[in-house]
Amino acid sequence: MLIFVIVFFRSLHTTLTIIGWADYKRGDVRLTKAVTAHVNPFFKDLSKAIILIAKGKNKEAAEIMKKWT
């Protein structure tokens, strides 16, 4: 029984890492992140603010993000 427990816990991390990687690569993680970014109003405002900051319009970006603070 002790040998089983040792082998199980030593291989658990590797197995879970491989399963997680496969799910990320072949699963719908990228689709879920893209849908979340388009649907969530916080991320919409955040992306607008980042674009405005990149253009040097810091005051407009602060106004957009003011409602989230």
Residue pairs with C-beta under 8 A, 6 or more apart in sequence:
23 29
36 43
37 43
37 44
37 47
38 44
42 68
45 64
45 65
45 67
45 68
46 65
46 68
48 61
48 64
49 61
49 62
49 64
49 65
50 61
52 58
52 60
52 61
52 64
53 61
